[in-house]
């Protein structure tokens, strides 16, 4: 019914209950739990600390890693993981990295649903933003190569998310020749995006 309804639900104390429900194996609860958590985190990002403390990210990583689940559920799971890591350096990032987020998200970049592709790109952008260990894992997985292919995606938001993800990947590898070469290669690729038809991408 809108943000006001979400705020009321939080103010009457729904939070501990939906946090505990993440431990439930019941598959019928999954769609509504993902929806509720997406709404909670859209309203109150401070909940990310409680989620990570209770290893709640594992629940959403499993959803994101399940290609047979509906695309909307996976897109919302990617959104939740992105918010968990956003400005929560480094507990949120390290928790998601140890849950194999990079490998899971990279597998979703070829999904037919543009929302899944977009939010997986944001997930990747946030997991390695200012976090060298995650960049090293991403480099080992050739994440930048997979993301560069999405710079030609037909959907504007996907291309813009790819630019953002590559932007957070660049830098921090001083003294590492391989990293320097990769950063240089990404920089040359991003220059091409200056000619993109969309101002959002440019």
C-alpha positions in Angstrom: 0.0 0.0 0.0 3.0 2.3 0.0 5.9 3.4 2.2 3.6 4.5 5.0 2.3 1.0 5.4 5.8 -0.4 5.5 6.8 2.1 8.1 3.8 1.2 10.2 4.7 -2.5 9.9 8.2 -1.8 11.1 7.0 0.5 14.0 4.7 -2.3 15.4 7.6 -4.7 15.5 7.4 -7.0 12.5 11.2 -7.0 12.0 12.3 -9.7 14.5 9.6 -12.1 13.1 10.6 -11.7 9.4 14.2 -12.1 10.4 13.5 -15.4 12.2 11.4 -16.6 9.2 14.6 -16.6 7.1 15.5 -19.8 8.9 12.4 -21.5 7.7 12.9 -24.1 5.0 9.3 -23.7 3.8 9.4 -22.9 0.0 5.8 -21.4 0.1 7.1 -18.6 2.3 9.9 -17.6 -0.1 8.0 -15.3 -2.5 6.4 -13.2 0.2 9.6 -13.2 2.4 11.6 -11.8 -0.5 9.0 -9.2 -1.2 8.8 -8.2 2.4 12.5 -7.9 2.8 12.9 -5.9 -0.4 10.3 -3.4 1.0 11.9 -3.3 4.5 15.4 -2.5 3.0 14.0 0.0 0.6 12.5 1.9 3.6 15.2 1.2 6.3 18.7 0.4 5.1 20.0 0.2 8.7 18.4 -3.3 8.9 21.4 -4.6 6.8 23.4 -4.9 10.0 20.9 -7.2 11.7 20.6 -9.3 8.5 24.3 -9.8 8.2 24.6 -10.6 12.0 22.1 -13.4 11.5 23.6 -14.6 8.2 20.4 -13.6 6.4 22.4 -12.9 3.2 22.7 -16.7 2.7 18.9 -17.0 2.2 19.0 -14.5 -0.6 22.2 -15.8 -2.2 20.4 -19.2 -2.5 17.4 -17.6 -4.2 19.7 -15.7 -6.6 21.6 -18.9 -7.4 18.3 -20.8 -8.3 17.7 -20.2 -12.1 14.4 -22.1 -11.9 12.8 -19.5 -9.6 10.8 -16.6 -11.1 12.9 -13.8 -12.4 11.2 -11.2 -10.2 12.2 -13.2 -7.0 15.8 -13.4 -8.2 15.8 -9.7 -9.1 14.5 -8.7 -5.7 17.1 -11.0 -4.0 19.8 -9.2 -6.0 18.4 -5.9 -4.8 18.4 -7.0 -1.2 22.0 -8.2 -1.5 23.0 -4.9 -3.1 21.4 -2.9 -0.2 23.1 -5.2 2.3 26.5 -4.2 0.9 25.7 -0.5 0.2 27.8 1.7 2.4 28.3 -1.2 4.8 32.1 -1.7 4.4 33.3 -4.3 5.0 31.0 -6.6 7.0 28.3 -6.7 4.3 30.7 -7.1 1.5 32.8 -9.8 3.1 29.7 -11.7 4.1 28.4 -11.7 0.6 31.8 -12.5 -0.9 32.3 -15.5 1.3 28.9 -16.7 0.1 30.3 -16.8 -3.5 28.2 -13.8 -4.6 30.6 -13.0 -7.5 30.3 -16.4 -9.1 26.5 -16.5 -8.5 25.9 -13.0 -10.0 28.2 -13.7 -13.0 26.1 -16.7 -13.9 23.0 -14.5 -13.9 24.3 -11.9 -16.3 23.1 -14.0 -19.3 19.5 -14.2 -17.9 16.7 -13.2 -20.3 15.2 -10.9 -17.7 16.7 -7.4 -17.8 15.9 -6.7 -14.1 18.0 -9.7 -13.1 20.9 -8.6 -15.2 20.7 -5.0 -13.9 20.6 -5.9 -10.2 23.3 -8.5 -10.5 25.5 -5.8 -12.0 24.7 -3.6 -9.1 25.5 -6.5 -6.7 28.9 -6.9 -8.4 29.6 -3.1 -8.3 28.9 -3.0 -4.5 30.8 -6.2 -3.6 34.1 -4.9 -4.9 33.6 -1.2 -4.3 36.8 -0.2 -2.4 37.3 -3.9 -1.5 40.5 -5.3 -2.9 39.9 -8.9 -2.0 36.6 -8.9 -3.9 38.4 -7.3 -6.9 41.0 -10.0 -6.8 38.2 -12.7 -6.9 36.5 -10.8 -9.7 39.7 -10.6 -11.7 40.3 -14.3 -11.3 36.8 -15.0 -12.5 37.2 -12.7 -15.6 34.2 -10.7 -14.3 35.3 -7.6 -16.3 35.1 -9.6 -19.5 31.5 -10.8 -18.8 30.5 -7.3 -17.9 32.0 -5.6 -20.9 29.7 -7.8 -23.2 26.7 -6.1 -21.5 27.9 -2.7 -22.7 26.0 -3.6 -25.9 22.9 -4.9 -24.1 19.6 -3.7 -25.8 18.3 -2.4 -22.4 19.6 1.0 -21.4 19.5 0.3 -17.6 21.6 -2.8 -18.1 24.2 -0.9 -20.1 24.3 1.9 -17.4 24.6 -0.7 -14.6 27.5 -2.3 -16.5 29.3 1.0 -16.8 28.8 1.6 -13.0 30.0 -1.9 -12.2 33.2 -1.5 -14.3 33.7 1.9 -12.7 33.8 0.5 -9.2 36.1 -2.3 -10.4 38.8 0.0 -11.7 41.6 1.1 -9.4 43.4 0.0 -6.2 45.9 -2.4 -7.8 49.0 -0.2 -7.6 52.1 -2.2 -8.3 50.2 -5.1 -9.9 51.0 -5.1 -13.6 48.1 -7.4 -14.5 45.6 -5.2 -12.7 47.0 -2.1 -14.3 46.6 -3.7 -17.8 43.1 -4.7 -17.0 42.2 -1.2 -15.7 43.7 0.3 -18.9 41.7 -2.1 -21.1 38.5 -1.3 -19.2 39.2 2.4 -19.5 39.5 2.1 -23.3 36.3 0.1 -23.4 34.4 2.7 -21.4 35.5 5.5 -23.7 33.4 3.9 -26.4 30.3 4.3 -24.1 30.6 8.0 -24.5 29.0 7.5 -27.9 26.1 5.6 -26.5 22.7 6.8 -27.6 21.4 7.0 -24.0 22.5 10.0 -21.8 22.1 7.7 -18.8 24.9 5.5 -20.1 27.1 8.4 -21.3 
